[in-house]
Amino acid sequence: MAKITIDGKEYESDDLPDEVKSQLAALQDIDRQMGTLRNQMAVQNMARTGFAAALKESLEKHNKV
C-alpha cells in the first residue's frame, strides 16, 4: 500500500475510488509532461544563447571587413 499526500492529508492509494485513482494518474502524467517540457525549454534556451553568440560574432567579423 502506497501512501500519497494531498494538501497535507495522507491517503492510502489502494483505498481510493477508481475515479480518484484515474484523476491522480492523469495529474502524475501531466507532471511528467511538464518536466519534459521544462527540460526541452532549457535545451532551447541553451541553443538560442549559442545562436545569438554566433550571430554577434558574425556581425563583428562583417563589420571589421
Secondary structure as UniProt FT lines:
FT   STRAND          3..6
FT   TURN            7..8
FT   STRAND          9..12
FT   HELIX           13..15
FT   HELIX           18..64
//
